[in-house]
Amino acid sequence: MSKSMTKADIIAHVADKAGVSKASAQDAVDAFIGAIEKGLKGGGIRVAGLGTFTVRKRAARMGRNPQTGATIKIAASKSVGFKAAKNLKDAAR
C-alpha cells in the first residue's frame, strides 16, 4: 500500500503546481478547509469534481461495553459525511 498524503504533502503539491510559496499554499489550503467547515455549519457543501460534504445525525442508541458486557446508552451525535464525485471515484480505481 502506498503512503497516505499528509496536509504538508498537499501544501507542497499546491505550492509546486501553482508556482507559489509554501506559506501562500498553506494559506490557500487552510482557507479551503475553513470554507468546508463554514459550509458544514450551514448544513453541507458541494464541490464540483471533489464531492459533497454533509452533516449526518446519529440517533441515540443502546450499546454494549465490550469489556464488561454491560448495556450503555450512546448519546445522539453528529458526524461529517462525504460522498465522492464520480471523477474522484474513477481516479481511485
LOVODO-117282 format. One record per residue: residue number from 1; residue in one letter; chain; x, y negated, z of N, C-alpha, C, O in turn. Coordinates in steps of 0.2 Angstrom, whole numbers, plus 5000, padded with zeros to 4 digits. Each point is the difference from the previous one (the first is absolute). Example, Ala and Ser with C-alpha at 12.3 -4.5 7.8 and 13.67 -1.06 7.14 Angstrom:
% LOVODO-117282
REC  1  A  A  5066  5028  5039  4996  4994  5000  5004  4994  5000  5005  5001  5003;
REC  2  S  A  4993  4994  4993  5004  4994  5001  4996  4995  5003  5003  4994  5001;
//
This chain:
% LOVODO-117282
REC  1  M  A  5004  5006  5000  4996  4994  5000  5004  4994  5000  5006  5000  5003;
REC  2  S  A  4992  4995  4993  5004  4994  5000  4999  4995  5006  4995  5001  5004;
REC  3  K  A  5010  4995  4997  5000  4995  5006  4994  4995  4999  4999  4997  4994;
REC  4  S  A  4997  5002  5011  4995  4995  5000  5003  4993  5000  5005  4999  5002;
REC  5  M  A  4991  4996  4994  5003  4993  5000  4998  4997  5007  4994  5001  5002;
REC  6  T  A  5010  4995  5000  4999  4996  5006  4998  4993  4997  5000  4998  4995;
REC  7  K  A  4998  4998  5010  4998  4993  4999  5007  4996  4997  4999  4996  4995;
REC  8  A  A  5006  5006  5008  5007  4997  4997  5001  5002  4993  5002  4996  4996;
REC  9  D  A  4996  5010  5002  5001  5002  4993  4996  4996  4996  5002  4999  4994;
REC  10  I  A  4992  5000  5008  4995  4997  4996  5002  4992  4999  5000  4998  4994;
REC  11  I  A  5003  4999  5011  5002  4993  4999  5006  5000  4996  5000  4996  4996;
REC  12  A  A  5005  5009  5004  5005  5000  4995  4998  5001  4993  5003  4997  4996;
REC  13  H  A  4992  5007  5003  4997  5001  4993  4997  4994  4998  5001  4998  4994;
REC  14  V  A  4995  4999  5010  4997  4994  4998  5005  4994  4998  4999  4997  4995;
REC  15  A  A  5006  5003  5009  5005  4995  4999  5004  5001  4994  5001  4995  4996;
REC  16  D  A  5000  5011  5002  5004  5002  4994  4995  4999  4994  5003  4997  4995;
REC  17  K  A  4991  5005  5005  4996  4999  4994  4998  4993  4999  4999  4998  4994;
REC  18  A  A  5000  4998  5011  4998  4993  4999  5006  4995  5000  4999  4995  4998;
REC  19  G  A  5007  5008  5003  5005  4996  4999  5001  4994  5006  5002  4995  4998;
REC  20  V  A  4995  5007  5008  5000  4995  5005  5004  5003  5006  5003  5006  5000;
REC  21  S  A  4999  4990  5005  5003  5002  5006  4996  5005  5004  4994  5000  4999;
REC  22  K  A  5010  5004  5005  4996  5004  5004  4996  4997  5005  4994  5002  5002;
REC  23  A  A  5008  4992  5000  4996  4996  5005  4993  4998  4997  4995  5000  5003;
REC  24  S  A  5006  4998  4990  4994  4998  4997  4995  5006  4999  4994  4999  5000;
REC  25  A  A  5009  5006  4998  4996  5007  4999  4997  5002  5006  4994  5002  5000;
REC  26  Q  A  5010  4997  5006  4997  5002  5006  4993  4995  5002  4995  5003  5002;
REC  27  D  A  5006  4991  4996  4994  4996  5001  4994  5002  4996  4995  5000  5002;
REC  28  A  A  5007  5002  4992  4994  5002  4995  4997  5006  5003  4994  5001  5000;
REC  29  V  A  5010  5004  5002  4998  5006  5002  4996  4999  5007  4994  5003  5001;
REC  30  D  A  5008  4993  5003  4997  4999  5007  4993  4996  4998  4995  5001  5003;
REC  31  A  A  5005  4995  4992  4994  4996  4998  4995  5005  4997  4994  4999  5002;
REC  32  F  A  5008  5006  4994  4995  5005  4998  4997  5004  5005  4994  5001  5000;
REC  33  I  A  5010  5001  5005  4998  5004  5006  4995  4996  5004  4995  5002  5002;
REC  34  G  A  5006  4991  4999  4996  4996  5003  4993  4999  4997  4995  5000  5003;
REC  35  A  A  5006  5000  4990  4993  4999  4996  4996  5007  5001  4994  4999  5000;
REC  36  I  A  5009  5006  5000  4996  5007  5001  4997  5000  5007  4995  5001  5001;
REC  37  E  A  5009  4996  5004  4997  5000  5007  4994  4995  5000  4995  5002  5003;
REC  38  K  A  5006  4993  4994  4995  4995  5000  4993  5003  4996  4995  4999  5003;
REC  39  G  A  5007  5004  4992  4994  5003  4996  4997  5006  5004  4994  5000  5000;
REC  40  L  A  5009  5003  5004  4997  5006  5004  4996  4997  5006  4995  5003  5001;
REC  41  K  A  5007  4991  5001  4996  4997  5005  4993  4997  4997  4995  5000  5004;
REC  42  G  A  5005  4999  4990  4994  4998  4996  4996  5006  4998  4995  4999  4997;
REC  43  G  A  5008  5007  5004  4996  5006  4998  5004  5005  4995  4998  5006  5000;
REC  44  G  A  5006  4991  4996  5004  5004  4995  5003  4996  4995  4999  4994  4999;
REC  45  I  A  5005  5009  4997  5004  4997  4994  5001  5004  4995  5002  5006  5001;
REC  46  R  A  4997  4992  4993  5002  5004  4994  5005  4997  4996  5000  4994  4998;
REC  47  V  A  5006  5010  5000  5005  4997  4996  5001  5004  4994  5001  5006  5000;
REC  48  A  A  4998  4991  4994  5000  5003  4994  5007  5004  4999  5005  4996  5001;
REC  49  G  A  4994  5010  4997  5007  5004  4999  5003  5003  5006  5004  5004  4999;
REC  50  L  A  4993  4994  5007  5003  5003  5006  4994  5004  5003  5001  5006  5001;
REC  51  G  A  4994  4991  5001  4994  5004  5003  4996  4995  5004  5000  4994  5000;
REC  52  T  A  4996  5010  5004  4995  4996  5005  5002  5002  5007  5000  5006  5002;
REC  53  F  A  5000  4989  5002  5001  5001  5007  4993  4998  5004  4997  4995  4998;
REC  54  T  A  5001  5009  5006  4994  4999  5003  5001  5002  5008  5004  5003  5002;
REC  55  V  A  4991  4994  5002  5000  5002  5007  4995  5005  5001  4994  5000  4998;
REC  56  R  A  5008  5006  5005  4996  5006  5001  4998  5000  5007  5004  4999  5005;
REC  57  K  A  4990  5002  4997  4997  5000  5007  5000  5008  5001  4997  5004  4997;
REC  58  R  A  5005  4998  5009  5000  5006  5003  4995  5000  5006  5001  4996  5004;
REC  59  A  A  4994  5008  4996  4995  5001  5005  5004  5003  5006  5004  5004  5000;
REC  60  A  A  4993  4994  5006  5002  5003  5006  4998  5008  5000  4995  5002  4997;
REC  61  R  A  5009  5002  5006  4999  5007  4999  5003  5004  5006  5004  4997  5004;
REC  62  M  A  4994  5009  4997  5003  5004  5005  5006  5004  4998  5000  5002  4994;
REC  63  G  A  5005  4998  5010  5006  5004  4997  5002  5005  5006  4997  5000  5005;
REC  64  R  A  5009  5003  4994  5002  5005  5005  5008  4999  5001  5004  4999  4995;
REC  65  N  A  4998  5000  5011  5007  4999  5002  5003  5007  4998  4999  5005  5003;
REC  66  P  A  5006  4995  4993  5003  5007  4998  5004  5003  5005  5001  5006  5000;
REC  67  Q  A  5002  4990  5005  5004  5003  5006  4995  5003  5005  5002  5006  5002;
REC  68  T  A  4993  4991  5000  4996  5003  5005  4993  5003  4998  4997  5004  5003;
REC  69  G  A  5001  4994  4991  4994  5003  4997  4994  4995  5003  4994  5002  4998;
REC  70  A  A  5007  4993  5006  4995  4996  5002  4996  4996  4995  5004  4998  4995;
REC  71  T  A  4990  5001  5005  4996  4996  4995  5002  4992  5002  4999  4998  5006;
REC  72  I  A  5002  4998  4989  5001  4993  5001  4996  4996  4995  4998  5003  4995;
REC  73  K  A  5001  4991  5007  4996  4996  4995  5005  4996  4996  5004  4996  5003;
REC  74  I  A  4996  5004  4991  5004  4996  4995  4996  4994  4998  4995  5000  4997;
REC  75  A  A  5007  4994  5005  4997  4993  4998  4999  4999  4993  5004  5003  4996;
REC  76  A  A  4991  4993  5002  5000  4998  4993  5006  4996  4998  5003  4996  5005;
REC  77  S  A  4999  5004  4989  5006  4996  4998  4999  4998  4993  4996  5002  4996;
REC  78  K  A  5009  4994  5002  5000  4998  4993  5007  5002  4997  5005  4999  5004;
REC  79  S  A  4995  5002  4990  5007  5002  4997  5000  4997  4993  4995  4998  4997;
REC  80  V  A  5011  5002  5000  5000  4997  4993  5000  5006  4995  5004  5005  5001;
REC  81  G  A  4992  4994  4994  5000  5005  4995  5003  4998  4993  4999  4994  4999;
REC  82  F  A  5003  5010  4997  5003  4998  4994  4998  5005  4994  5001  5006  5001;
REC  83  K  A  4997  4991  4994  4998  5004  4994  5005  4998  4994  4999  4994  4998;
REC  84  A  A  5005  5010  5000  5005  4998  4995  4996  4999  4993  4996  5003  4999;
REC  85  A  A  5007  4992  4997  4997  4999  4993  5003  5006  4996  5004  5003  5002;
REC  86  K  A  4992  4997  4992  5002  5006  4996  5007  5000  4998  5003  5005  5000;
REC  87  N  A  4999  4989  4997  5007  5000  4998  5005  5002  5005  5006  5003  4999;
REC  88  L  A  4993  4995  5008  5004  5002  5005  5000  5008  5002  5005  5003  5001;
REC  89  K  A  4989  5000  4998  4999  5007  5001  5004  5004  4994  5003  5005  5002;
REC  90  D  A  4996  4992  4992  5004  5003  4995  5008  5000  5001  5003  5004  4998;
REC  91  A  A  4999  4990  5004  5007  5000  5001  5003  5004  5006  5006  5002  4999;
REC  92  A  A  4990  5001  5005  5002  5004  5005  5000  5007  4998  5003  5005  5003;
REC  93  R  A  4994  4997  4991  5000  5007  4998  5007  5002  4997  5001  5005  4997;
//
